[in-house]
Amino acid sequence: MTKRELASVPTTAQTSQLKLHSVHRWARNYAVQLLDTAGITVNGSQPWDIQVYDERLYLRCLLRGSLGLGEAYMDGWWDCAAIDEFICRLLRMQAPAQVGWLINLPLWLDSRFVNRQRGRGAFVIGKRHYDIGNDLYAAMLDRRMIYSCAYWESGAHTLDEAQEAKLDLIARKLDLRPGMRVLDIGCGWGGTAQYLAERYGVHVVGITVSQEQAILAQERCRGLPVEIRLEDYRQTRGTFDRIISVGMFEHVGYRNYRTFMQAARRLLADDGLLLLHTIGTNVAYQGRDAWIERYIFPNSMLPSPRLLTAAFEGLFVLEDWHNFGINYVATLKAWHANFEQAWPQFARQYGERFYRMWRFYLLMSAGSFLARASQLWQLVLSPRGVSGGYRSVR
């Protein structure tokens, strides 16, 4: 072989580079085709079109699914003017099921065989999500710092009004009377306990696994018939006329659903009522989303109707099931608007990567509710059935 012929033979490094380029080109073609099916154009002009700044994005997403998509956004590899619409379109054509499934397999196995939400594990979500900064949450949420879906169907025009309408809805569904003892499982920063004690004259015990929430809730409720405890629901003792759990059940884990319901039944008076307010999913899934697990809500998962009803079967009578999940779109958009407005005061403390992570979390979540892939349920349960029947409240 001549020197010229030898020079034309690709080196091992060149061959590897050619193969990698071919893989990236295949990944791009596949991803573009998938996006096109969802009505999304790469570098297009519609608000939901994705703007790609790094061609490695396609392979990263195909291999790592939601984890790859979310981390690539955090790294600045892509952007989109309407992330909620972008995610909505992906979910409606079930794109997540076609990519990155392998990355979720370890999480599914872990959820299936390991109880991450028991003992000390129950407090992980408090430290990693709710303790990141009361000042940040105060800027993002309404004046009572209610971190759950608001009720806009009441005719509310502001986030404060919509959250108060939700609290009033809960109180009316529970038919609260002065002097009742109420247990608030997952009391957050005490806004719900404060409202119920002030407006309805009830005595509230609020429990949380977040130290920062407990501190602020105690300050908020000082002087009211409210007791705030840093404890897991399995540790709680006493008897209560009413129990509420708003936005906490998502952290229970399906291996503990029955345990939660058993604890609630033990704590609730025979003629009492339990109101469970939770995000839910349409299909039973015993795994966890890889990006949400790593960056937002560790050890959390969403219940399905089947898993929920199995959990309380034989313990409670289902009196009412109310789905107003579409209200979460407006709630999340309001939180996002507050977050964007307040961000300049937090930029130095949290940094650009956190900003993109939190922005993606809020708008991705809004897209899931917009696509009706996620729901928001309020269930009213009674131990023995309400005498004469329960009248649904809306």
Secondary structure, DSSP 4 states (H G I P E B T S, - for coil): --HHHHHHSPPHHHHHHHHHHHHHHHHHHHHHHHHHHTT--TT-SSTTS-EES-TTHHHHHHHHHHHHHHHHHHTTSEE-S-HHHHHHHHHHTTGGGGS-HHHHHHHHHHHHH--TTSGGGGGHHIIIIITS-HHHHHHHS-TT---S---GGG---SHHHHHHHHHHHHHHHHT--TT-EEEEET-TTSHHHHHHHHHH--EEEEEES-HHHHHHHHHHTTTSSEEEEE--GGG--S-EEEEEEES-GGGT-GGGHHHHHHHHHHHEEEEEEEEEEEEEESS---S--HHHHHHT-TT-----HHHHHHHHTTT-EEEEEEE-TTHHHHHHHHHHHHHHHHGGGTHHHH-HHHHHHHHHHHHHHHHHHHTTSEEEEEEEEESS--TT-PPP--
